[in-house]
């Protein structure tokens, strides 16, 4: 790990055009691996500064860029809102998915269905429906946010593990 950091530091000093400090010169002199790396970094830096690469852009790249520039100057074509579900906004789709998941995971008891179907006790059926609506307004936010909350906890745990790893990796 220390060699990796030393290589990075040597590369930054040489690439920045700064002379190596006496402490880095002593450190390089004490390690054959760092001496070889410093020599190769200096020669690479010298070659890169002396020679300018002759890189010509291919013709197809120029044509592609020019088509994109010309297309940017024209107004965008109007899209039809008829095809597919493009007219449906994303929040409505998300609400429908959440309601569908809630409906599947919380079936309506048969007692409520049978009383409504038989036409008996309509006042009791209305009370049951109101009770279910009250339960839904209390449970819906937690049911909708629970997966996001779990994911946020996982992200926080990953960040904490990353910080622990980086701190443990430092010399």
C-alpha positions in Angstrom: 0.0 0.0 0.0 2.8 2.4 0.8 4.5 1.6 -2.5 1.3 2.5 -4.3 1.1 5.8 -2.5 4.8 6.5 -3.2 4.3 5.8 -6.9 1.3 8.1 -7.0 3.2 10.9 -5.3 6.3 10.4 -7.5 4.2 10.5 -10.6 2.4 13.6 -9.4 5.7 15.4 -8.7 7.3 14.4 -12.0 4.1 15.1 -14.0 3.7 18.5 -12.3 7.2 19.6 -13.3 8.2 19.9 -9.7 11.6 18.7 -8.6 11.7 15.8 -6.1 12.2 16.9 -2.6 15.3 15.6 -0.7 13.1 13.4 1.5 11.5 11.8 -1.6 15.0 11.4 -3.2 16.2 9.5 -0.1 13.1 7.4 -0.1 13.6 6.5 -3.8 17.3 5.8 -3.2 16.3 3.3 -0.5 14.1 1.2 -2.8 15.0 -0.5 -6.1 11.4 -0.7 -7.1 10.9 3.0 -6.6 14.1 3.8 -8.5 12.9 1.8 -11.5 9.5 3.5 -11.3 11.0 7.0 -11.1 13.3 6.3 -14.1 10.4 5.1 -16.2 8.2 8.0 -15.1 10.9 10.5 -16.0 11.6 9.0 -19.4 7.8 8.7 -20.1 7.4 12.4 -19.1 10.3 13.4 -21.4 8.9 11.5 -24.4 5.4 12.8 -23.9 6.6 16.4 -23.7 9.0 16.2 -26.7 6.7 14.4 -29.2 3.3 15.7 -30.2 1.1 12.8 -31.3 -0.2 13.3 -34.8 -3.8 12.3 -34.3 -6.2 13.1 -37.0 -9.9 12.9 -36.4 -11.6 10.3 -38.7 -13.9 11.7 -41.4 -16.9 9.8 -40.1 -16.5 11.6 -36.7 -16.5 15.0 -38.4 -19.6 14.2 -40.4 -21.4 12.9 -37.3 -20.6 16.0 -35.3 -21.7 18.3 -38.2 -25.0 16.4 -38.5 -25.6 16.8 -34.8 -24.9 20.6 -35.0 -27.3 21.0 -37.9 -30.0 19.0 -36.1 -29.6 21.2 -33.0 -30.5 24.3 -35.0 -33.8 22.8 -36.1 -36.8 22.6 -33.9 -37.5 19.2 -32.4 -40.2 17.2 -34.1 -43.5 17.2 -32.3 -44.3 13.9 -30.7 -47.7 12.3 -30.6 -49.2 11.8 -27.2 -51.6 9.2 -28.5 -49.3 6.2 -28.8 -48.4 4.1 -25.7 -48.7 5.4 -22.2 -46.7 8.5 -22.7 -49.6 10.7 -21.7 -49.7 9.2 -18.3 -47.5 11.0 -15.8 -45.0 9.1 -13.7 -46.6 9.9 -10.3 -49.9 8.5 -11.4 -48.1 5.3 -12.5 -46.3 5.1 -9.2 -49.5 5.6 -7.2 -51.2 2.9 -9.2 -48.4 0.5 -8.6 -48.4 1.3 -4.8 -52.2 0.8 -4.7 -51.9 -2.5 -6.5 -49.2 -3.8 -4.2 -51.2 -2.7 -1.2 -54.4 -4.3 -2.5 -52.6 -7.6 -3.1 -50.9 -7.6 0.3 -54.1 -6.5 2.3 -57.1 -8.5 1.1 -60.6 -7.3 2.2 -62.1 -9.7 4.8 -65.0 -11.8 3.7 -67.2 -10.4 6.4 -67.2 -7.0 4.8 -67.8 -8.4 1.4 -70.6 -10.7 2.4 -72.5 -8.0 4.3 -72.3 -5.6 1.3 -73.2 -8.3 -1.2 -76.2 -9.5 0.8 -77.5 -5.9 1.3 -77.8 -6.4 5.0 -76.6 -4.0 7.6 -75.8 -1.2 5.1 -74.9 1.1 8.0 -72.5 -1.5 9.3 -71.0 -1.9 5.8 -70.5 1.8 5.5 -68.8 1.8 8.9 -66.5 -1.0 7.8 -65.7 0.9 4.6 -64.9 4.0 6.5 -62.7 2.0 8.9 -60.8 0.5 6.1 -60.3 3.9 4.5 -59.0 5.2 7.8 -56.6 2.2 8.1 -55.5 2.8 4.5 -54.6 6.4 5.1 -52.5 5.4 8.1 -50.8 2.4 6.5 -50.4 3.7 2.9 -47.5 6.2 3.6 -45.5 3.6 5.6 -46.2 0.9 2.9 -45.1 3.3 0.2 -42.0 4.6 2.0 -40.8 1.3 3.6 -38.8 0.1 0.5 -37.2 3.5 0.1 -36.3 3.6 3.8 -34.7 0.1 3.6 -32.7 1.2 0.5 -31.6 4.3 2.3 -30.4 2.3 5.2 -28.4 0.0 2.9 -26.8 3.0 1.2 -25.9 4.5 4.6 -24.4 1.1 5.6 -22.4 0.9 2.3 -21.1 4.5 2.9 -20.1 3.6 6.4 -18.3 0.5 5.3 -16.5 2.5 2.5 -15.3 5.0 5.1 -14.1 2.3 7.4 -12.3 0.6 4.5 -10.6 3.9 3.4 -9.6 4.8 6.9 -8.2 1.3 7.5 -6.3 1.5 4.2 -4.5 4.8 5.1 -1.0 4.4 6.4 
